[in-house]
Amino acid sequence: MLNVPPPSALWHFRPQPILDESFSSWFCRTAWQNGLYPADLYRIALPGARMHRIDLDRFACDELVENLAQHTGINTDTLWNRSFRAWDGQLNEDCSKHGKLLWLPPAGTDRTCKSFGQQVCPDCLREHQTPYLKRHWRLSFVTGCTRHQRLLIDRCPECSAPIQPLFTSAHSDSVAICSKCGFDLRRTPQTSNCHHTDLTIQKDLIETAEDGWTYMGKYSDVYSLSYFRILWVTYRLLATGQFAKSLRNWCSTHLGEAIPSSNIPLIKEIELLNPRCRQALVRHAHLLMQDWPHKFVAACQASNISSKDLIKGYDKEPFALWDTVRCHLHTPSTETSAEVIDAAKRHLLSQDICPTYKELTQLIGIKFQARRHMAESGRNCIHYGVHRYWKLDGVSSEIRTAAKKAARREGENIGPWVDKVLRLALEQNP
């Protein structure tokens, strides 16, 4: 039963959480309605503490939530269900722990790096008299608005800063204002349309997270915690690493939908990918997990992905993944000795072939990363600058540099960014 605090303990302005509102959004509205900055309300609700750059959706503590409940008359469970704690045991084991979370990237600043974990739909912000943030916008597999069929945005279109409503001015519309440059996100140019297939996949994934279980082929019903872990492994294989391009090509050939390699950056920090890139990767990861595990196994076998690439610790992997890898993708543990490599080098040299790592592995039939230093360098190349090379005849180096910066601000590769700019220019001057 809810313990109702005495009237003297209640604050004068106590906005009720909106149906699908996130904890940080409600916290901001509570602060603004009381004429405070969110940082001021944090010090009042948690005496002696400072908010700094904390992500309240993830790191709100028990004392803070209890004090807020006492002064607003709102049940603590209602507040917790709007934070990351609602996903405990469904997406991650414990969202309060430090470290990276699957599908729940931080918002604002993660250590010293920008992080774009807060997404918004400009149309949703525009149509509500009091703008607010939906809690599903924090999930990285959520990339589109089901109401407006548009891509979400995860950064200010004016200055490319992360969206951080906790550090804006004390005004009721501040949730829709960029905390860095003051741009009104409701004025964002119309974003791309979302395909019906992507929105259907997104809806299914949200329902899986809410229900706590889903169906996975021969493994029948599995917990959502296991499902989203396997989905993340598949998603990451498509997003980055040595197998990404071959997996994308397999999907293009066998699933009928291509992922243009040049249009999605192969970056290690895949949490930084923008909604357009994430939407394509989530779609293909979801397709690979259909009829589990047959499509996944076929794609891995075609791309030479084996157990040593998929399983790092058997005690941490879901059974549906571990058993699939054990039955279909298991590679016996082998080690190539120095004597075998020396013999292979002598044989290649006798054939006037340079004993590079590629030639040696083809001859021996086994990779030997631990002794890769024994192979000869394939060729001596002079590196072209410090960035990936791109060329357009007649374009000055100053324009190329400025274009790279502009593309980086939007989280895009230079190719798709130049393509977009040229298309806009041609539409304006047909």
Contacts in CASP RR format, 6 or more apart in sequence:
PFRMAT RR
TARGET T0000
AUTHOR 0000-0000-0000
METHOD contacts of the structure
MODEL  1
MLNVPPPSALWHFRPQPILDESFSSWFCRTAWQNGLYPADLYRIALPGAR
MHRIDLDRFACDELVENLAQHTGINTDTLWNRSFRAWDGQLNEDCSKHGK
LLWLPPAGTDRTCKSFGQQVCPDCLREHQTPYLKRHWRLSFVTGCTRHQR
LLIDRCPECSAPIQPLFTSAHSDSVAICSKCGFDLRRTPQTSNCHHTDLT
IQKDLIETAEDGWTYMGKYSDVYSLSYFRILWVTYRLLATGQFAKSLRNW
CSTHLGEAIPSSNIPLIKEIELLNPRCRQALVRHAHLLMQDWPHKFVAAC
QASNISSKDLIKGYDKEPFALWDTVRCHLHTPSTETSAEVIDAAKRHLLS
QDICPTYKELTQLIGIKFQARRHMAESGRNCIHYGVHRYWKLDGVSSEIR
TAAKKAARREGENIGPWVDKVLRLALEQNP
2 73 0 8 1.000
2 75 0 8 1.000
4 73 0 8 1.000
5 70 0 8 1.000
5 71 0 8 1.000
5 73 0 8 1.000
9 70 0 8 1.000
9 71 0 8 1.000
10 71 0 8 1.000
10 72 0 8 1.000
10 73 0 8 1.000
11 30 0 8 1.000
11 34 0 8 1.000
11 71 0 8 1.000
11 72 0 8 1.000
12 34 0 8 1.000
13 30 0 8 1.000
13 33 0 8 1.000
13 34 0 8 1.000
14 30 0 8 1.000
14 71 0 8 1.000
14 72 0 8 1.000
14 73 0 8 1.000
14 74 0 8 1.000
15 26 0 8 1.000
15 29 0 8 1.000
15 30 0 8 1.000
15 33 0 8 1.000
16 74 0 8 1.000
17 26 0 8 1.000
17 74 0 8 1.000
17 78 0 8 1.000
17 79 0 8 1.000
17 82 0 8 1.000
18 26 0 8 1.000
18 132 0 8 1.000
20 134 0 8 1.000
20 135 0 8 1.000
20 136 0 8 1.000
21 82 0 8 1.000
21 132 0 8 1.000
21 133 0 8 1.000
21 134 0 8 1.000
21 135 0 8 1.000
22 57 0 8 1.000
22 82 0 8 1.000
22 83 0 8 1.000
22 132 0 8 1.000
22 133 0 8 1.000
22 134 0 8 1.000
22 135 0 8 1.000
22 137 0 8 1.000
22 138 0 8 1.000
23 56 0 8 1.000
23 57 0 8 1.000
23 60 0 8 1.000
23 79 0 8 1.000
23 80 0 8 1.000
23 82 0 8 1.000
23 83 0 8 1.000
23 135 0 8 1.000
24 55 0 8 1.000
24 56 0 8 1.000
24 57 0 8 1.000
24 107 0 8 1.000
24 133 0 8 1.000
24 165 0 8 1.000
24 166 0 8 1.000
25 132 0 8 1.000
25 133 0 8 1.000
25 134 0 8 1.000
25 165 0 8 1.000
25 175 0 8 1.000
26 79 0 8 1.000
26 82 0 8 1.000
26 132 0 8 1.000
27 38 0 8 1.000
27 41 0 8 1.000
27 56 0 8 1.000
27 68 0 8 1.000
27 166 0 8 1.000
28 38 0 8 1.000
28 165 0 8 1.000
28 166 0 8 1.000
28 168 0 8 1.000
28 174 0 8 1.000
28 175 0 8 1.000
29 130 0 8 1.000
29 132 0 8 1.000
29 172 0 8 1.000
29 175 0 8 1.000
30 41 0 8 1.000
30 68 0 8 1.000
30 72 0 8 1.000
31 37 0 8 1.000
31 38 0 8 1.000
31 40 0 8 1.000
31 41 0 8 1.000
31 170 0 8 1.000
32 38 0 8 1.000
32 170 0 8 1.000
32 171 0 8 1.000
32 172 0 8 1.000
32 174 0 8 1.000
33 172 0 8 1.000
34 41 0 8 1.000
35 170 0 8 1.000
36 44 0 8 1.000
36 170 0 8 1.000
37 169 0 8 1.000
37 170 0 8 1.000
38 51 0 8 1.000
38 165 0 8 1.000
38 166 0 8 1.000
38 167 0 8 1.000
39 50 0 8 1.000
39 51 0 8 1.000
39 166 0 8 1.000
39 167 0 8 1.000
42 49 0 8 1.000
42 50 0 8 1.000
42 51 0 8 1.000
42 64 0 8 1.000
43 49 0 8 1.000
43 50 0 8 1.000
43 51 0 8 1.000
45 64 0 8 1.000
45 67 0 8 1.000
45 68 0 8 1.000
45 71 0 8 1.000
46 61 0 8 1.000
46 63 0 8 1.000
46 64 0 8 1.000
46 67 0 8 1.000
49 64 0 8 1.000
51 166 0 8 1.000
53 108 0 8 1.000
53 109 0 8 1.000
55 106 0 8 1.000
55 107 0 8 1.000
55 108 0 8 1.000
56 83 0 8 1.000
56 166 0 8 1.000
57 82 0 8 1.000
57 83 0 8 1.000
57 84 0 8 1.000
57 107 0 8 1.000
57 135 0 8 1.000
57 138 0 8 1.000
58 83 0 8 1.000
58 84 0 8 1.000
58 95 0 8 1.000
58 96 0 8 1.000
58 101 0 8 1.000
58 104 0 8 1.000
58 106 0 8 1.000
59 96 0 8 1.000
60 79 0 8 1.000
60 83 0 8 1.000
65 76 0 8 1.000
65 79 0 8 1.000
65 80 0 8 1.000
66 76 0 8 1.000
68 74 0 8 1.000
68 79 0 8 1.000
69 75 0 8 1.000
69 76 0 8 1.000
69 79 0 8 1.000
80 86 0 8 1.000
82 135 0 8 1.000
83 95 0 8 1.000
84 95 0 8 1.000
84 96 0 8 1.000
84 101 0 8 1.000
84 104 0 8 1.000
84 138 0 8 1.000
85 95 0 8 1.000
85 96 0 8 1.000
86 135 0 8 1.000
87 95 0 8 1.000
87 104 0 8 1.000
87 209 0 8 1.000
88 94 0 8 1.000
88 95 0 8 1.000
88 96 0 8 1.000
89 212 0 8 1.000
89 223 0 8 1.000
89 224 0 8 1.000
89 225 0 8 1.000
90 209 0 8 1.000
90 210 0 8 1.000
90 212 0 8 1.000
90 224 0 8 1.000
90 225 0 8 1.000
90 228 0 8 1.000
91 101 0 8 1.000
91 102 0 8 1.000
91 103 0 8 1.000
91 104 0 8 1.000
91 139 0 8 1.000
91 209 0 8 1.000
91 224 0 8 1.000
91 225 0 8 1.000
91 228 0 8 1.000
92 101 0 8 1.000
92 102 0 8 1.000
92 103 0 8 1.000
92 104 0 8 1.000
92 225 0 8 1.000
93 225 0 8 1.000
95 101 0 8 1.000
95 104 0 8 1.000
100 271 0 8 1.000
102 228 0 8 1.000
102 229 0 8 1.000
102 232 0 8 1.000
103 139 0 8 1.000
103 140 0 8 1.000
103 141 0 8 1.000
103 228 0 8 1.000
103 232 0 8 1.000
104 138 0 8 1.000
104 139 0 8 1.000
104 140 0 8 1.000
105 115 0 8 1.000
105 116 0 8 1.000
105 117 0 8 1.000
105 140 0 8 1.000
105 271 0 8 1.000
106 115 0 8 1.000
106 117 0 8 1.000
107 115 0 8 1.000
107 116 0 8 1.000
107 117 0 8 1.000
107 118 0 8 1.000
107 138 0 8 1.000
107 162 0 8 1.000
107 163 0 8 1.000
107 164 0 8 1.000
108 114 0 8 1.000
108 115 0 8 1.000
108 116 0 8 1.000
108 117 0 8 1.000
108 118 0 8 1.000
108 162 0 8 1.000
108 163 0 8 1.000
108 164 0 8 1.000
109 115 0 8 1.000
109 162 0 8 1.000
113 269 0 8 1.000
114 161 0 8 1.000
114 162 0 8 1.000
114 272 0 8 1.000
115 162 0 8 1.000
115 271 0 8 1.000
115 272 0 8 1.000
116 154 0 8 1.000
116 155 0 8 1.000
116 162 0 8 1.000
116 163 0 8 1.000
116 271 0 8 1.000
116 272 0 8 1.000
116 274 0 8 1.000
117 138 0 8 1.000
117 140 0 8 1.000
117 154 0 8 1.000
117 162 0 8 1.000
117 271 0 8 1.000
118 133 0 8 1.000
118 137 0 8 1.000
118 138 0 8 1.000
118 154 0 8 1.000
118 162 0 8 1.000
118 163 0 8 1.000
118 164 0 8 1.000
118 165 0 8 1.000
119 137 0 8 1.000
119 138 0 8 1.000
119 142 0 8 1.000
119 143 0 8 1.000
119 152 0 8 1.000
119 153 0 8 1.000
119 154 0 8 1.000
119 163 0 8 1.000
119 275 0 8 1.000
120 133 0 8 1.000
120 137 0 8 1.000
120 152 0 8 1.000
120 153 0 8 1.000
120 163 0 8 1.000
120 176 0 8 1.000
120 185 0 8 1.000
121 137 0 8 1.000
121 144 0 8 1.000
121 145 0 8 1.000
121 147 0 8 1.000
121 148 0 8 1.000
121 150 0 8 1.000
121 152 0 8 1.000
121 153 0 8 1.000
122 150 0 8 1.000
122 153 0 8 1.000
122 185 0 8 1.000
122 186 0 8 1.000
122 187 0 8 1.000
122 188 0 8 1.000
122 191 0 8 1.000
123 145 0 8 1.000
123 147 0 8 1.000
123 148 0 8 1.000
123 150 0 8 1.000
124 131 0 8 1.000
124 134 0 8 1.000
124 145 0 8 1.000
124 147 0 8 1.000
124 148 0 8 1.000
125 131 0 8 1.000
125 175 0 8 1.000
125 176 0 8 1.000
125 185 0 8 1.000
125 186 0 8 1.000
126 176 0 8 1.000
126 186 0 8 1.000
130 172 0 8 1.000
131 173 0 8 1.000
131 175 0 8 1.000
131 176 0 8 1.000
131 186 0 8 1.000
132 175 0 8 1.000
133 165 0 8 1.000
133 175 0 8 1.000
136 142 0 8 1.000
136 206 0 8 1.000
137 152 0 8 1.000
139 205 0 8 1.000
139 206 0 8 1.000
139 209 0 8 1.000
140 271 0 8 1.000
140 278 0 8 1.000
141 202 0 8 1.000
141 205 0 8 1.000
141 231 0 8 1.000
141 278 0 8 1.000
141 282 0 8 1.000
142 152 0 8 1.000
142 202 0 8 1.000
142 205 0 8 1.000
142 206 0 8 1.000
143 151 0 8 1.000
143 152 0 8 1.000
143 194 0 8 1.000
143 198 0 8 1.000
143 202 0 8 1.000
143 275 0 8 1.000
143 276 0 8 1.000
143 278 0 8 1.000
143 279 0 8 1.000
143 282 0 8 1.000
144 150 0 8 1.000
144 151 0 8 1.000
144 152 0 8 1.000
144 194 0 8 1.000
144 198 0 8 1.000
144 199 0 8 1.000
144 202 0 8 1.000
144 275 0 8 1.000
144 279 0 8 1.000
145 151 0 8 1.000
145 152 0 8 1.000
145 194 0 8 1.000
146 199 0 8 1.000
146 202 0 8 1.000
146 203 0 8 1.000
149 193 0 8 1.000
149 194 0 8 1.000
149 199 0 8 1.000
150 190 0 8 1.000
150 191 0 8 1.000
150 192 0 8 1.000
150 193 0 8 1.000
150 194 0 8 1.000
151 191 0 8 1.000
151 192 0 8 1.000
151 193 0 8 1.000
151 194 0 8 1.000
151 275 0 8 1.000
151 276 0 8 1.000
151 279 0 8 1.000
152 191 0 8 1.000
152 275 0 8 1.000
153 163 0 8 1.000
153 185 0 8 1.000
153 188 0 8 1.000
153 191 0 8 1.000
153 275 0 8 1.000
154 162 0 8 1.000
154 163 0 8 1.000
154 274 0 8 1.000
154 275 0 8 1.000
155 161 0 8 1.000
155 162 0 8 1.000
155 163 0 8 1.000
155 274 0 8 1.000
155 409 0 8 1.000
155 410 0 8 1.000
155 411 0 8 1.000
156 162 0 8 1.000
156 163 0 8 1.000
156 178 0 8 1.000
156 180 0 8 1.000
156 181 0 8 1.000
156 183 0 8 1.000
156 185 0 8 1.000
157 183 0 8 1.000
157 185 0 8 1.000
157 188 0 8 1.000
157 189 0 8 1.000
158 178 0 8 1.000
158 181 0 8 1.000
158 182 0 8 1.000
158 183 0 8 1.000
159 178 0 8 1.000
159 180 0 8 1.000
159 181 0 8 1.000
159 183 0 8 1.000
159 409 0 8 1.000
160 409 0 8 1.000
160 410 0 8 1.000
160 411 0 8 1.000
161 178 0 8 1.000
161 179 0 8 1.000
161 180 0 8 1.000
161 181 0 8 1.000
163 178 0 8 1.000
163 179 0 8 1.000
163 185 0 8 1.000
164 179 0 8 1.000
164 180 0 8 1.000
165 174 0 8 1.000
165 175 0 8 1.000
165 177 0 8 1.000
165 179 0 8 1.000
166 179 0 8 1.000
167 179 0 8 1.000
168 174 0 8 1.000
168 175 0 8 1.000
168 177 0 8 1.000
168 178 0 8 1.000
168 179 0 8 1.000
168 182 0 8 1.000
169 177 0 8 1.000
171 177 0 8 1.000
173 184 0 8 1.000
176 184 0 8 1.000
176 185 0 8 1.000
176 186 0 8 1.000
177 183 0 8 1.000
177 184 0 8 1.000
177 185 0 8 1.000
178 184 0 8 1.000
178 185 0 8 1.000
192 276 0 8 1.000
194 279 0 8 1.000
197 283 0 8 1.000
198 279 0 8 1.000
198 282 0 8 1.000
198 283 0 8 1.000
201 282 0 8 1.000
201 283 0 8 1.000
201 286 0 8 1.000
202 282 0 8 1.000
204 286 0 8 1.000
205 231 0 8 1.000
205 282 0 8 1.000
205 286 0 8 1.000
208 214 0 8 1.000
208 224 0 8 1.000
208 227 0 8 1.000
208 228 0 8 1.000
209 224 0 8 1.000
209 228 0 8 1.000
211 224 0 8 1.000
212 223 0 8 1.000
212 224 0 8 1.000
212 225 0 8 1.000
213 221 0 8 1.000
213 222 0 8 1.000
213 223 0 8 1.000
213 224 0 8 1.000
213 227 0 8 1.000
214 221 0 8 1.000
214 222 0 8 1.000
214 224 0 8 1.000
214 227 0 8 1.000
215 221 0 8 1.000
215 222 0 8 1.000
216 222 0 8 1.000
216 227 0 8 1.000
216 230 0 8 1.000
216 289 0 8 1.000
216 292 0 8 1.000
216 320 0 8 1.000
217 291 0 8 1.000
217 292 0 8 1.000
217 293 0 8 1.000
218 292 0 8 1.000
218 293 0 8 1.000
219 292 0 8 1.000
219 319 0 8 1.000
219 320 0 8 1.000
219 323 0 8 1.000
222 318 0 8 1.000
222 320 0 8 1.000
225 318 0 8 1.000
226 318 0 8 1.000
226 319 0 8 1.000
226 320 0 8 1.000
226 321 0 8 1.000
227 318 0 8 1.000
229 317 0 8 1.000
229 318 0 8 1.000
229 321 0 8 1.000
230 289 0 8 1.000
230 318 0 8 1.000
230 320 0 8 1.000
230 321 0 8 1.000
231 285 0 8 1.000
231 286 0 8 1.000
231 289 0 8 1.000
233 310 0 8 1.000
233 321 0 8 1.000
234 285 0 8 1.000
234 288 0 8 1.000
234 289 0 8 1.000
234 296 0 8 1.000
235 270 0 8 1.000
235 281 0 8 1.000
235 282 0 8 1.000
235 285 0 8 1.000
236 270 0 8 1.000
237 243 0 8 1.000
237 244 0 8 1.000
237 247 0 8 1.000
237 305 0 8 1.000
238 244 0 8 1.000
238 247 0 8 1.000
238 248 0 8 1.000
238 251 0 8 1.000
238 259 0 8 1.000
238 281 0 8 1.000
238 284 0 8 1.000
238 285 0 8 1.000
238 288 0 8 1.000
239 264 0 8 1.000
239 266 0 8 1.000
239 270 0 8 1.000
239 273 0 8 1.000
239 281 0 8 1.000
240 266 0 8 1.000
240 267 0 8 1.000
240 268 0 8 1.000
240 270 0 8 1.000
241 266 0 8 1.000
241 268 0 8 1.000
243 303 0 8 1.000
243 304 0 8 1.000
243 305 0 8 1.000
243 309 0 8 1.000
244 261 0 8 1.000
244 266 0 8 1.000
245 261 0 8 1.000
245 266 0 8 1.000
246 302 0 8 1.000
246 303 0 8 1.000
246 304 0 8 1.000
247 299 0 8 1.000
247 303 0 8 1.000
247 305 0 8 1.000
248 258 0 8 1.000
248 259 0 8 1.000
248 261 0 8 1.000
248 284 0 8 1.000
250 298 0 8 1.000
250 299 0 8 1.000
250 302 0 8 1.000
250 303 0 8 1.000
251 257 0 8 1.000
251 258 0 8 1.000
251 259 0 8 1.000
251 284 0 8 1.000
251 287 0 8 1.000
251 288 0 8 1.000
251 299 0 8 1.000
252 258 0 8 1.000
252 259 0 8 1.000
254 295 0 8 1.000
254 298 0 8 1.000
254 299 0 8 1.000
255 284 0 8 1.000
255 287 0 8 1.000
255 288 0 8 1.000
255 295 0 8 1.000
257 283 0 8 1.000
257 284 0 8 1.000
257 287 0 8 1.000
259 280 0 8 1.000
259 281 0 8 1.000
259 284 0 8 1.000
262 413 0 8 1.000
262 415 0 8 1.000
262 416 0 8 1.000
263 277 0 8 1.000
263 280 0 8 1.000
263 413 0 8 1.000
263 415 0 8 1.000
263 416 0 8 1.000
264 273 0 8 1.000
264 277 0 8 1.000
264 280 0 8 1.000
264 281 0 8 1.000
264 413 0 8 1.000
265 273 0 8 1.000
265 277 0 8 1.000
265 411 0 8 1.000
265 412 0 8 1.000
265 413 0 8 1.000
267 273 0 8 1.000
272 411 0 8 1.000
273 281 0 8 1.000
273 411 0 8 1.000
274 410 0 8 1.000
274 411 0 8 1.000
274 412 0 8 1.000
287 295 0 8 1.000
288 295 0 8 1.000
288 296 0 8 1.000
288 299 0 8 1.000
289 295 0 8 1.000
289 296 0 8 1.000
292 320 0 8 1.000
292 324 0 8 1.000
293 320 0 8 1.000
293 324 0 8 1.000
293 328 0 8 1.000
296 324 0 8 1.000
297 324 0 8 1.000
297 328 0 8 1.000
297 329 0 8 1.000
299 305 0 8 1.000
300 306 0 8 1.000
300 310 0 8 1.000
300 328 0 8 1.000
300 329 0 8 1.000
301 328 0 8 1.000
301 329 0 8 1.000
305 329 0 8 1.000
306 329 0 8 1.000
306 330 0 8 1.000
306 331 0 8 1.000
307 325 0 8 1.000
307 326 0 8 1.000
307 329 0 8 1.000
307 330 0 8 1.000
307 331 0 8 1.000
308 331 0 8 1.000
310 321 0 8 1.000
310 325 0 8 1.000
310 329 0 8 1.000
311 317 0 8 1.000
311 321 0 8 1.000
311 322 0 8 1.000
311 325 0 8 1.000
314 322 0 8 1.000
334 366 0 8 1.000
335 368 0 8 1.000
335 370 0 8 1.000
336 364 0 8 1.000
336 366 0 8 1.000
336 368 0 8 1.000
336 371 0 8 1.000
338 371 0 8 1.000
338 374 0 8 1.000
340 364 0 8 1.000
341 360 0 8 1.000
341 364 0 8 1.000
341 368 0 8 1.000
341 371 0 8 1.000
341 374 0 8 1.000
341 375 0 8 1.000
342 374 0 8 1.000
344 355 0 8 1.000
344 360 0 8 1.000
344 363 0 8 1.000
344 364 0 8 1.000
345 355 0 8 1.000
345 360 0 8 1.000
345 374 0 8 1.000
345 375 0 8 1.000
345 376 0 8 1.000
347 363 0 8 1.000
348 354 0 8 1.000
348 355 0 8 1.000
348 359 0 8 1.000
348 360 0 8 1.000
348 363 0 8 1.000
349 355 0 8 1.000
353 359 0 8 1.000
354 376 0 8 1.000
354 378 0 8 1.000
355 375 0 8 1.000
355 376 0 8 1.000
356 375 0 8 1.000
356 376 0 8 1.000
356 377 0 8 1.000
356 378 0 8 1.000
357 372 0 8 1.000
357 375 0 8 1.000
360 368 0 8 1.000
360 375 0 8 1.000
361 367 0 8 1.000
361 368 0 8 1.000
368 374 0 8 1.000
387 404 0 8 1.000
388 414 0 8 1.000
390 400 0 8 1.000
390 414 0 8 1.000
390 415 0 8 1.000
392 400 0 8 1.000
392 418 0 8 1.000
403 414 0 8 1.000
403 417 0 8 1.000
403 418 0 8 1.000
403 421 0 8 1.000
404 414 0 8 1.000
406 417 0 8 1.000
407 413 0 8 1.000
407 414 0 8 1.000
407 415 0 8 1.000
407 416 0 8 1.000
407 417 0 8 1.000
407 418 0 8 1.000
410 417 0 8 1.000
412 420 0 8 1.000
END
